[in-house]
Amino acid sequence: MQVRHGIAVSPGVAIGPAFVLGVEDFRIPKDSVSVDAVDVEVERLHAALEKVAQEIAANESLAAQHLGKEYASIFGAHLQFVRDPKLIEQIERRIRDDHESPEHASSQILRRYAKELQHLGDQYLAERAADIFDLERSLLRHLLGEQREELSHLTTEVIVLAYNLTPSETAGLNRKFVQGFATEKGGSTSHTAILAGALEIPAIVGVGDFLTDISGGETVILDGTEGRLIIGPDEKTLEKYRLIKERFQSKSQALRKLGVGQAITTDGVSIEVCGNIEFPEEADQCKERGADGIGLYRTEFLYLGAMGERSEEDHYQAYRKVIDTFGERPVTIRTLDVGADKIPGAMKHVYNEVSNPELGLRSIRVSLEYLELFKTQLRAILRAAVFGNARVMFPLISSIGEFRQARMVFRDVCEDLEEQKIEHNPHIPVGMMVEVPSAAIMAEEFAHEVDFFSIGTNDLIQYTLAADRSDPMVAKYYNGSDPSVLFLVRRVLFAARDAKLPVAVCGQMSSNPMFVPLLIGMGLRNLSVTPQSVPIIKQLVRNLSITECEELAQKCYQLDLARDIETFLRGELKRFLPDRDLP
């Protein structure tokens, strides 16, 4: 049994067979081989090994003919390895003695060799581990035949393990079969992490190297609450986590009840708690948990992989579903925020040579570059807005000129709809996301241009502290408690207060109970949080007074180190949200 630790990004416990993504998406069966079938399975192994050997021999001959003997020797080494009697004997022994399937036995043995090479301390030998993984893929292909199973076409429940998952891959996970996932790479506020929460499946990111320690089909436990991955658990551990899983599910049901009713502080101030969503279907989850509306509808995740083919009607139907769910309660729709790690399939060619996507063509810049795409979305939003309380906001605005240009396109679309006599609502509020330092610094000037602000703390922290939010190597530098971040947030809140503009915080900071008293003390009265966080944040607000929050904020302003602010906030949270207030 091995225990690995990572960053917990979506709570809950999952127990099941591993689906190791990266081995050509093969699903490796761990079925026990009956005594009567052992000889047949061993023969199947030898047949597959022979086919792999023939392929390698053919490649060796081709390389010798076209590239020379030096390159052909690479395949010669592969051929020697796959015909090594010691290797074959070890795999056979697991089939005969342990009754493992040839797929599982061969994967276990080959990965053990690869891991040994990686830990010898020699760079050249460590790189040869990739050759063994290549042999593993070839052998599994022949053993499994037509049983290859793509990630999007799963038919049984699994836990997905991968080096990394892109947002589009995560969005495409089949929640019926994917019980959870863990990745070697990633940070707590990466888009993949955000999506895990939206899908409501347990997830861990930033585990570090662990894929060589596991084969597909092996039983794993994924604890998305504590950030723990247990490989090959014993029976005692399995039983323990089955009970933890049951308790978590019961507690989740009880927590939902806390979302009923308004969130009013002990001194009578109402705090609006809205939800952040990625998919239209999440609107129902937010409503069930007591959300006062939708503070952030991230529309891009609907269109990753197929954005170029989405029609105005596709957009319209997606927005109508959310607006209809909430009636007269506010629904804030963010225009497409693509780029960086969220790249639609139809636009991949644009980003092929981009060296730093976080500083390149993304978010509102994409919309202003591809105006027809932008206008299609705006038309759909304006049409859907007739049926409820919709608002639109532009992401990653960095200059006043940029906002004015986007608003001009918005007005052009209103005029087009008017001329075409298509029913729409041209009077919806138009706001902006504050996600880069330049926007926060110019907040007082922006206040004359916008109808509302929404502070996106995930990107604001990243750009302020120059720390990639998806890179675990710089995770210690990415900190919402940093005084510089709090200074910028406060600047925006004060500018909104002076201009009497609505302002919300919709980044991960608002979903973290530790920061809620501070944000309220700074003057915030509108939080937009993940659906799962709505009930607990509402309960926290009911335990607070504005006076206490303002005093807390004043103390934070006097501290100049992020760790001191974080320590202080954690201590105060225990006072505001004691365990007795939770189910």
TIDOSE-281965 format. One line per 3 residues: number of its first residue (from 1); their letters; for each residue x, y, z of C-alpha. Coordinates in pm, 1 decimal, always signed. Example, Ala and Ser with C-alpha at 12.3 -4.5 7.8 and 13.67 -1.06 7.14 Angstrom:
2
1> as> +1230.0,-450.0,+780.0  +1367.0,-106.0,+714.0
***
This chain:
583
1> mqv> +0.0,+0.0,+0.0  +129.7,+344.7,-96.7  -3.5,+683.6,+14.7
4> rhg> +59.0,+992.2,-199.8  -44.6,+1349.4,-119.7  -157.6,+1629.4,-345.6
7> iav> -374.6,+1941.4,-350.0  -738.2,+1872.0,-261.1  -956.9,+2057.7,-512.7
10> spg> -1291.8,+1880.4,-494.1  -1408.2,+1706.4,-175.6  -1536.5,+1353.2,-135.8
13> vai> -1407.6,+997.6,-145.3  -1388.3,+763.8,-444.4  -1290.3,+396.8,-432.3
16> gpa> -1238.7,+190.2,-744.9  -1011.4,+65.3,-1023.4  -751.0,+299.7,-1169.1
19> fvl> -779.4,+420.1,-1527.1  -424.4,+533.1,-1609.2  -453.5,+794.4,-1881.3
22> gve> -152.2,+806.7,-2105.9  -116.5,+439.1,-2185.1  -308.9,+507.4,-2506.5
25> dfr> -621.5,+523.1,-2286.9  -619.7,+143.2,-2246.5  -826.5,+11.8,-1963.0
28> ipk> -630.2,-271.1,-1803.8  -842.5,-548.7,-1654.4  -741.8,-688.1,-1317.0
31> dsv> -977.1,-984.5,-1339.9  -851.4,-1300.2,-1170.9  -759.3,-1584.3,-1402.5
34> svd> -916.0,-1918.6,-1313.2  -688.2,-2218.8,-1265.1  -830.2,-2384.5,-1577.1
37> avd> -758.4,-2079.5,-1790.3  -397.2,-2018.1,-1683.9  -238.0,-2204.2,-1975.0
40> vev> -462.9,-2026.7,-2224.1  -374.4,-1686.7,-2077.1  -2.8,-1766.2,-2084.1
43> erl> -33.6,-1864.3,-2450.5  -212.3,-1535.8,-2516.2  +77.5,-1352.2,-2352.7
46> haa> +335.2,-1531.0,-2570.4  +132.1,-1461.4,-2884.7  +117.1,-1091.1,-2802.3
49> lek> +489.3,-1079.7,-2719.7  +568.2,-1241.0,-3054.2  +358.7,-984.3,-3240.8
52> vaq> +538.7,-703.6,-3061.3  +873.6,-864.6,-3145.8  +776.1,-887.0,-3512.1
55> eia> +680.7,-518.6,-3515.1  +1009.8,-419.5,-3355.7  +1207.3,-637.7,-3597.3
58> ane> +1031.2,-474.3,-3891.1  +1110.7,-128.3,-3752.2  +1473.4,-232.4,-3697.1
61> sla> +1503.1,-340.4,-4059.0  +1339.9,-18.4,-4181.7  +1566.9,+197.9,-3967.1
64> aqh> +1878.9,+14.8,-4085.8  +1774.9,+66.2,-4446.8  +1692.0,+436.0,-4426.4
67> lgk> +1880.2,+570.9,-4123.6  +2175.3,+340.6,-4072.4  +2284.5,+80.3,-3817.9
70> eya> +2325.7,+332.9,-3534.4  +1952.8,+408.6,-3527.6  +1857.4,+47.3,-3596.0
73> sif> +2040.9,-53.4,-3277.0  +1773.6,+128.9,-3074.1  +1513.7,-118.5,-3198.1
76> gah> +1761.3,-401.4,-3151.2  +1776.7,-320.9,-2779.8  +1395.6,-317.0,-2764.1
79> lqf> +1380.6,-653.7,-2934.9  +1632.5,-801.0,-2695.2  +1433.1,-673.7,-2397.6
82> vrd> +1095.0,-802.1,-2514.1  +1246.9,-1149.8,-2573.1  +1434.2,-1152.9,-2241.3
85> pkl> +1357.1,-1490.0,-2071.7  +1379.4,-1328.5,-1726.9  +1113.3,-1069.3,-1815.2
88> ieq> +882.2,-1330.8,-1964.5  +930.5,-1558.1,-1665.3  +835.8,-1278.7,-1421.5
91> ier> +514.7,-1199.2,-1607.9  +428.7,-1568.5,-1641.0  +479.5,-1623.1,-1270.1
94> rir> +221.3,-1354.9,-1182.8  -27.8,-1518.7,-1417.8  +31.5,-1872.9,-1288.0
97> ddh> +90.8,-1805.9,-918.6  -115.5,-1491.3,-855.4  -380.3,-1561.4,-1121.4
100> esp> -348.6,-1210.9,-1267.6  -458.4,-1125.8,-1619.5  -171.4,-1101.1,-1872.1
103> eha> -255.7,-731.7,-1920.3  -224.8,-649.5,-1551.6  +77.0,-873.9,-1490.9
106> ssq> +277.6,-735.7,-1783.0  +189.1,-374.8,-1696.0  +300.4,-425.2,-1334.7
109> ilr> +634.9,-582.4,-1430.4  +717.7,-334.6,-1707.5  +632.1,-35.7,-1489.1
112> rya> +852.2,-174.5,-1212.7  +1144.9,-181.3,-1456.7  +1066.5,+171.5,-1571.7
115> kel> +1057.5,+298.3,-1215.6  +1392.9,+136.1,-1136.0  +1550.3,+309.5,-1435.8
118> qhl> +1408.4,+645.5,-1327.9  +1562.9,+612.9,-982.1  +1916.0,+504.3,-1077.8
121> gdq> +2038.6,+863.4,-1079.3  +2156.5,+845.1,-1439.7  +1979.4,+1084.5,-1677.9
124> yla> +2037.1,+867.6,-1983.6  +1898.4,+555.2,-1815.4  +1605.8,+752.7,-1671.5
127> era> +1510.6,+856.7,-2023.3  +1505.5,+490.1,-2129.0  +1197.9,+446.2,-1907.5
130> adi> +1002.6,+601.4,-2194.8  +1111.3,+308.5,-2413.3  +960.2,+64.6,-2164.1
133> fdl> +632.5,+258.1,-2157.2  +631.2,+236.3,-2536.6  +674.5,-141.9,-2516.9
136> ers> +394.0,-157.2,-2261.0  +160.3,+26.0,-2500.6  +247.5,-208.8,-2784.8
139> llr> +196.8,-519.6,-2572.6  -133.7,-397.1,-2430.7  -256.2,-314.0,-2779.7
142> hll> -204.7,-672.8,-2887.5  -339.7,-823.0,-2567.8  -654.5,-612.5,-2560.2
145> geq> -724.6,-614.5,-2931.4  -1046.1,-422.2,-2987.0  -1101.3,-364.3,-2615.2
148> ree> -932.2,-25.8,-2620.0  -1146.6,+225.4,-2433.3  -1131.0,+603.4,-2478.2
151> lsh> -1174.5,+838.9,-2183.1  -1500.2,+973.9,-2322.5  -1640.2,+626.2,-2390.4
154> ltt> -1606.9,+456.3,-2054.8  -1854.2,+183.5,-1969.4  -1754.5,+103.6,-1610.4
157> evi> -1680.1,+310.6,-1300.9  -1314.1,+417.1,-1271.9  -1082.6,+666.8,-1107.2
160> vla> -885.2,+856.2,-1371.4  -512.2,+906.3,-1306.3  -316.6,+1131.4,-1541.9
163> ynl> -13.8,+1355.5,-1576.6  -255.8,+1640.5,-1637.6  -605.8,+1699.1,-1770.7
166> tps> -691.2,+1995.3,-1988.8  -1011.1,+2187.3,-1910.7  -1175.2,+2043.6,-2222.9
169> eta> -1081.9,+1688.2,-2119.7  -1215.5,+1752.8,-1770.7  -1536.7,+1905.4,-1903.5
172> gln> -1585.4,+1594.6,-2117.3  -1559.2,+1349.1,-1828.2  -1859.0,+1119.8,-1803.5
175> rkf> -1978.8,+1169.7,-1445.1  -2165.1,+841.6,-1456.4  -1841.4,+644.3,-1482.8
178> vqg> -1561.1,+877.0,-1366.6  -1577.6,+861.6,-987.3  -1281.9,+1093.0,-935.4
181> fat> -941.4,+1192.0,-1073.9  -587.3,+1267.5,-964.7  -315.3,+1439.2,-1167.7
184> ekg> +58.9,+1476.1,-1127.3  +42.1,+1841.3,-1231.8  -190.4,+2130.0,-1146.9
187> gst> -274.8,+2387.9,-883.1  -570.1,+2461.4,-656.8  -710.8,+2737.7,-877.1
190> sht> -631.8,+2592.3,-1219.6  -928.2,+2568.7,-1453.5  -912.9,+2191.4,-1427.2
193> ail> -949.7,+2219.3,-1049.5  -1243.5,+2456.1,-1087.9  -1413.7,+2214.9,-1324.3
196> aga> -1366.3,+1924.9,-1083.8  -1572.4,+2116.3,-831.9  -1833.9,+2192.4,-1095.1
199> lei> -1861.4,+1824.1,-1182.5  -1883.6,+1742.5,-810.6  -1640.5,+1454.2,-829.3
202> pai> -1352.6,+1403.1,-582.8  -1025.5,+1531.0,-725.8  -660.5,+1588.7,-634.5
205> vgv> -402.3,+1776.0,-840.8  -29.1,+1840.1,-806.4  +47.6,+1493.5,-666.6
208> gdf> +387.7,+1478.2,-837.5  +529.1,+1168.7,-1006.0  +315.3,+867.8,-924.1
211> ltd> +198.2,+714.5,-1252.8  +494.2,+476.2,-1264.9  +381.4,+334.5,-929.5
214> isg> +49.8,+207.6,-1057.3  -105.7,-0.5,-1329.8  -450.2,+28.1,-1478.1
217> get> -712.3,-173.6,-1296.7  -535.9,-155.5,-959.9  -762.7,-51.7,-671.7
220> vil> -711.0,+303.2,-545.7  -874.0,+531.2,-290.4  -899.5,+899.9,-374.0
223> dgt> -968.6,+1134.9,-84.6  -1051.0,+1470.6,-239.8  -1113.3,+1627.6,+99.6
226> egr> -769.6,+1560.8,+248.6  -574.3,+1543.6,-79.3  -474.7,+1181.5,-37.4
229> lii> -428.7,+905.4,-298.5  -392.4,+550.4,-165.5  -260.5,+290.4,-409.0
232> gpd> -331.0,-76.7,-342.2  -509.2,-27.5,-6.1  -540.5,-316.7,+236.9
235> ekt> -880.9,-439.0,+356.0  -867.5,-241.2,+681.4  -804.7,+83.8,+492.2
238> lek> -1077.4,+3.7,+240.5  -1330.2,-46.7,+518.5  -1225.5,+276.5,+686.6
241> yrl> -1274.9,+478.8,+368.9  -1605.6,+315.9,+285.6  -1734.0,+454.6,+615.9
244> ike> -1577.9,+796.6,+547.0  -1747.6,+800.1,+205.8  -2086.8,+722.5,+360.1
247> rfq> -2043.7,+994.0,+625.7  -1939.5,+1249.8,+363.4  -2246.8,+1180.1,+152.2
250> sks> -2475.3,+1209.8,+455.7  -2309.5,+1535.0,+564.2  -2339.1,+1679.9,+211.3
253> qal> -2713.4,+1619.7,+219.1  -2743.1,+1785.2,+560.9  -2535.4,+2087.4,+454.2
256> rkl> -2775.9,+2169.4,+172.7  -3037.2,+2266.2,+430.9  -2814.4,+2551.4,+551.7
259> gvg> -2864.5,+2728.2,+219.0  -3235.2,+2784.4,+279.5  -3324.2,+3149.2,+343.7
262> qai> -3126.1,+3470.8,+331.7  -2773.4,+3524.2,+460.1  -2816.0,+3808.2,+711.1
265> ttd> -2546.0,+3913.5,+956.0  -2614.3,+3930.8,+1329.8  -2654.8,+4310.6,+1296.0
268> gvs> -2909.4,+4284.2,+1017.5  -2711.1,+4334.2,+694.6  -2809.1,+4110.1,+401.8
271> iev> -2523.6,+3951.4,+206.5  -2605.4,+3811.6,-135.4  -2453.1,+3468.5,-197.4
274> cgn> -2466.4,+3367.4,-562.3  -2319.3,+3069.1,-744.8  -2042.5,+3020.6,-999.8
277> ief> -2131.0,+2773.7,-1274.0  -1963.4,+2618.3,-1576.6  -2255.2,+2428.0,-1731.3
280> pee> -2627.7,+2509.0,-1765.5  -2715.4,+2196.2,-1567.1  -2543.5,+2343.0,-1260.7
283> adq> -2811.5,+2610.4,-1229.9  -3040.4,+2354.1,-1068.7  -2765.6,+2254.0,-821.7
286> cke> -2716.7,+2618.5,-722.3  -3087.5,+2674.5,-674.1  -3121.6,+2359.2,-462.3
289> rga> -2839.8,+2481.4,-236.8  -3003.0,+2821.2,-187.1  -2801.3,+3046.1,-421.0
292> dgi> -2943.0,+3397.1,-456.4  -2860.5,+3397.4,-826.7  -2569.6,+3328.5,-1058.7
295> gly> -2275.1,+3558.7,-1006.7  -2055.1,+3400.8,-1271.5  -2165.0,+3189.7,-1565.2
298> rte> -1841.9,+3072.9,-1731.6  -1972.8,+3013.2,-2082.2  -1651.4,+2895.8,-2250.7
301> fly> -1661.1,+2545.7,-2105.8  -1973.7,+2476.2,-2309.1  -1789.9,+2531.2,-2632.1
304> lga> -1441.0,+2393.8,-2583.9  -1360.8,+2160.8,-2869.5  -1640.6,+2279.8,-3094.0
307> mge> -1670.6,+2655.1,-3059.1  -1643.6,+2731.0,-3428.1  -1954.1,+2525.1,-3495.1
310> rse> -2177.8,+2664.1,-3220.7  -2470.9,+2864.3,-3349.5  -2650.4,+3160.2,-3199.9
313> edh> -2935.4,+2923.6,-3114.6  -2695.9,+2696.1,-2920.7  -2586.4,+2992.7,-2711.3
316> yqa> -2942.4,+3117.2,-2668.9  -3072.8,+2783.7,-2541.7  -2785.1,+2750.8,-2292.9
319> yrk> -2851.4,+3096.8,-2147.0  -3228.5,+3054.4,-2143.5  -3198.4,+2739.8,-1933.0
322> vid> -3008.8,+2924.4,-1659.3  -3221.5,+3239.9,-1675.2  -3544.5,+3038.3,-1663.8
325> tfg> -3415.4,+2847.9,-1359.0  -3361.0,+3167.1,-1159.2  -3652.0,+3379.9,-1281.7
328> erp> -3608.5,+3735.6,-1154.7  -3294.4,+3660.3,-959.0  -2971.6,+3789.6,-1119.8
331> vti> -2776.7,+3584.3,-1373.0  -2437.5,+3730.5,-1467.2  -2308.5,+3590.6,-1794.6
334> rtl> -1937.5,+3629.1,-1867.6  -1848.2,+3643.5,-2234.9  -1608.4,+3381.9,-2365.3
337> dvg> -1285.3,+3357.5,-2169.6  -1075.5,+3134.9,-2394.4  -700.8,+3117.9,-2440.5
340> adk> -430.2,+3015.0,-2191.4  -524.3,+2653.4,-2109.3  -881.0,+2685.1,-2242.2
343> ipg> -835.3,+2650.3,-2617.3  -1128.0,+2554.2,-2842.6  -1052.9,+2285.5,-3098.2
346> amk> -1142.5,+2517.4,-3384.7  -879.7,+2770.6,-3267.2  -585.4,+2546.9,-3174.2
349> hvy> -389.5,+2663.8,-3479.2  -389.8,+3019.2,-3341.3  -204.1,+2909.6,-3027.4
352> nev> +45.3,+2661.0,-3172.1  +342.4,+2895.3,-3151.1  +244.0,+3097.5,-2843.0
355> snp> +529.2,+3096.6,-2589.7  +334.2,+3246.2,-2298.4  -42.4,+3192.5,-2339.4
358> elg> -127.1,+3363.1,-2008.7  +6.3,+3689.8,-2153.0  -115.3,+3637.4,-2507.2
361> lrs> -442.0,+3635.3,-2697.7  -704.3,+3535.6,-2442.1  -1040.0,+3638.2,-2297.4
364> irv> -1176.6,+3971.3,-2424.0  -885.6,+4001.1,-2667.1  -1006.5,+3688.3,-2847.0
367> sle> -1358.2,+3831.0,-2871.1  -1230.0,+4160.6,-3010.8  -1011.5,+3972.3,-3258.4
370> yle> -1293.3,+3741.3,-3372.5  -1586.2,+3982.2,-3384.6  -1836.4,+3747.4,-3546.3
373> lfk> -1784.0,+3499.0,-3265.4  -1831.2,+3780.6,-3013.3  -2143.9,+3917.0,-3182.4
376> tql> -2303.5,+3572.7,-3200.2  -2269.9,+3535.2,-2824.7  -2391.2,+3887.7,-2749.3
379> rai> -2697.9,+3842.2,-2970.4  -2789.6,+3525.6,-2781.0  -2741.0,+3693.5,-2441.5
382> lra> -2956.0,+3993.4,-2537.5  -3232.0,+3768.8,-2668.8  -3230.2,+3546.8,-2361.1
385> avf> -3226.3,+3852.6,-2132.0  -3589.8,+3923.4,-2222.0  -3692.2,+3636.0,-1993.8
388> gna> -3518.2,+3729.0,-1670.9  -3265.7,+3940.3,-1483.0  -2953.6,+3893.2,-1695.3
391> rvm> -2627.9,+4088.5,-1685.6  -2323.3,+4063.0,-1910.0  -1958.5,+4115.8,-1819.4
394> fpl> -1635.8,+4117.5,-2013.8  -1336.8,+3913.3,-1886.2  -974.5,+4018.4,-1835.1
397> iss> -1020.5,+4385.5,-1922.8  -683.3,+4558.0,-1895.3  -753.0,+4910.3,-2024.2
400> ige> -1040.4,+5155.6,-2054.4  -999.1,+5154.0,-2432.2  -1050.5,+4779.9,-2435.2
403> frq> -1373.8,+4808.7,-2235.8  -1504.6,+5088.0,-2457.9  -1432.6,+4882.0,-2768.1
406> arm> -1620.8,+4583.5,-2625.7  -1915.2,+4800.7,-2522.2  -1924.5,+4952.3,-2869.3
409> vfr> -1962.1,+4603.8,-3018.7  -2240.9,+4541.7,-2766.1  -2425.2,+4855.3,-2885.6
412> dvc> -2376.2,+4756.5,-3249.5  -2537.1,+4420.4,-3177.8  -2830.3,+4594.1,-3004.4
415> edl> -2880.9,+4810.7,-3313.4  -2866.8,+4508.0,-3544.2  -3131.8,+4326.1,-3340.2
418> eeq> -3347.7,+4639.2,-3337.3  -3327.2,+4675.7,-3715.0  -3412.0,+4306.3,-3759.4
421> kie> -3705.7,+4348.1,-3517.2  -3581.5,+4060.8,-3303.8  -3700.3,+4073.1,-2943.6
424> hnp> -3416.6,+4153.7,-2704.6  -3334.8,+4353.7,-2390.2  -3084.9,+4632.6,-2472.8
427> hip> -3092.4,+4772.4,-2117.5  -2911.1,+4493.8,-1931.4  -2621.1,+4602.4,-1708.2
430> vgm> -2276.7,+4574.0,-1868.0  -1984.9,+4515.0,-1633.8  -1628.9,+4391.5,-1627.3
433> mve> -1408.3,+4140.4,-1450.5  -1121.5,+4292.0,-1252.6  -850.1,+4030.0,-1296.0
436> vps> -530.0,+4217.8,-1375.2  -345.6,+4480.2,-1168.6  -392.6,+4750.3,-1434.3
439> aai> -771.3,+4726.1,-1400.5  -756.8,+4736.9,-1020.5  -521.2,+5036.3,-1023.8
442> mae> -757.7,+5222.1,-1259.2  -1073.9,+5117.5,-1074.0  -1183.5,+5477.0,-1001.7
445> efa> -1163.7,+5562.9,-1371.3  -1337.8,+5239.7,-1477.3  -1619.3,+5321.7,-1234.9
448> hev> -1731.5,+5596.2,-1474.8  -1762.0,+5345.3,-1760.2  -1911.6,+5026.3,-1614.9
451> dff> -2242.0,+4926.9,-1456.1  -2077.6,+4687.3,-1210.0  -1750.2,+4521.3,-1112.4
454> sig> -1676.4,+4154.7,-1048.3  -1335.2,+4079.2,-898.6  -1181.1,+3758.1,-1032.6
457> tnd> -925.6,+3684.0,-763.5  -777.9,+3372.7,-929.0  -615.5,+3564.3,-1214.1
460> liq> -565.1,+3878.1,-1005.5  -344.8,+3683.8,-761.7  -158.9,+3516.2,-1049.4
463> ytl> -77.9,+3838.7,-1232.1  -3.1,+4041.0,-919.1  +239.6,+3786.7,-773.5
466> aad> +376.3,+3651.5,-1105.2  +291.1,+3294.8,-999.1  +126.3,+3055.6,-1244.2
469> rsd> -178.2,+2925.7,-1060.3  -153.6,+2582.1,-1223.1  +216.3,+2524.3,-1147.3
472> pmv> +283.0,+2338.8,-819.2  +647.2,+2449.8,-835.6  +541.3,+2807.5,-752.7
475> aky> +232.2,+2722.8,-546.0  +391.3,+2875.4,-234.1  +406.8,+3214.4,-411.3
478> yng> +39.0,+3206.6,-510.4  -135.4,+3342.1,-201.6  -457.7,+3537.9,-170.5
481> sdp> -345.7,+3660.9,+172.8  -61.9,+3863.6,+23.8  -93.5,+4231.5,+123.1
484> svl> -51.9,+4344.1,-238.1  -352.0,+4136.6,-345.2  -563.4,+4265.5,-55.9
487> flv> -459.9,+4622.1,-143.7  -587.3,+4582.3,-499.9  -913.0,+4416.6,-391.2
490> rrv> -971.2,+4695.7,-139.2  -901.2,+4957.8,-405.1  -1173.5,+4814.6,-629.7
493> lfa> -1422.5,+4784.9,-340.7  -1361.5,+5145.0,-237.1  -1396.1,+5270.8,-596.6
496> ard> -1727.1,+5084.2,-632.5  -1850.0,+5221.6,-298.6  -1769.6,+5581.1,-394.5
499> akl> -1941.0,+5541.7,-734.3  -2235.0,+5351.0,-577.4  -2173.8,+5057.8,-811.2
502> pva> -2253.0,+4691.3,-738.5  -1939.8,+4482.2,-687.2  -1888.2,+4110.4,-630.6
505> vcg> -1595.3,+3876.1,-577.5  -1627.4,+3560.9,-785.3  -1283.5,+3402.1,-757.6
508> qms> -1189.1,+3114.5,-527.7  -1125.1,+3356.6,-240.4  -1499.2,+3410.6,-198.3
511> snp> -1556.8,+3033.0,-172.8  -1295.8,+3002.6,+102.3  -1461.8,+3065.4,+442.5
514> mfv> -1132.1,+3197.8,+576.1  -1152.1,+3508.3,+351.6  -1525.9,+3582.6,+382.3
517> pll> -1511.5,+3787.8,+707.5  -1222.4,+3990.7,+562.1  -1403.2,+4060.6,+233.5
520> igm> -1718.5,+4166.1,+417.4  -1507.2,+4384.0,+646.8  -1362.2,+4551.1,+335.3
523> glr> -1714.1,+4641.6,+225.2  -1819.9,+4349.5,+6.2  -2191.0,+4265.5,+9.0
526> nls> -2207.4,+4021.4,-281.0  -2021.8,+3689.1,-293.1  -2023.4,+3445.6,-583.9
529> vtp> -1907.9,+3098.7,-483.9  -1897.0,+2738.8,-602.7  -2233.8,+2557.8,-576.2
532> qsv> -2105.5,+2331.1,-298.4  -1994.5,+2634.6,-94.4  -2327.6,+2820.9,-95.7
535> pii> -2475.3,+2661.9,+220.9  -2161.1,+2686.1,+434.0  -2090.2,+3046.7,+327.4
538> kql> -2449.7,+3143.1,+411.4  -2418.8,+2985.1,+754.5  -2089.8,+3167.1,+814.3
541> vrn> -2244.8,+3503.9,+721.2  -2524.8,+3445.8,+973.6  -2259.6,+3415.2,+1247.0
544> lsi> -2087.4,+3743.8,+1157.5  -2147.8,+4106.3,+1240.6  -2033.4,+4390.6,+1016.6
547> tec> -1857.6,+4554.5,+1311.3  -1653.0,+4241.0,+1383.9  -1561.4,+4204.1,+1016.7
550> eel> -1449.6,+4565.8,+989.2  -1230.0,+4529.1,+1297.3  -1081.6,+4211.2,+1150.8
553> aqk> -1006.0,+4390.6,+822.5  -831.6,+4676.5,+1006.7  -604.4,+4426.6,+1182.0
556> cyq> -517.1,+4262.4,+848.9  -423.9,+4599.4,+697.8  -158.0,+4636.6,+967.1
559> ldl> +13.7,+4305.5,+883.9  +277.5,+4298.6,+609.4  +336.8,+3924.8,+561.4
562> ard> +96.8,+3686.3,+384.6  +163.4,+3405.7,+632.6  +75.6,+3631.8,+928.2
565> iet> -250.0,+3739.1,+765.0  -339.6,+3379.1,+682.6  -262.6,+3259.7,+1035.2
568> flr> -476.1,+3536.0,+1179.5  -769.4,+3464.1,+945.0  -759.3,+3090.7,+1019.5
571> gel> -771.8,+3160.8,+1390.1  -1068.2,+3396.1,+1353.2  -1256.7,+3146.4,+1138.4
574> krf> -1266.2,+2899.0,+1426.6  -1444.5,+3166.0,+1627.1  -1694.2,+3254.6,+1355.4
577> lpd> -1767.0,+2903.1,+1235.1  -1729.1,+2652.2,+1519.4  -1790.1,+2285.5,+1447.4
580> rdl> -2116.7,+2292.5,+1640.8  -2270.3,+2512.2,+1369.5  -2215.2,+2241.1,+1107.8
583> p> -2415.2,+1920.2,+1057.8
***
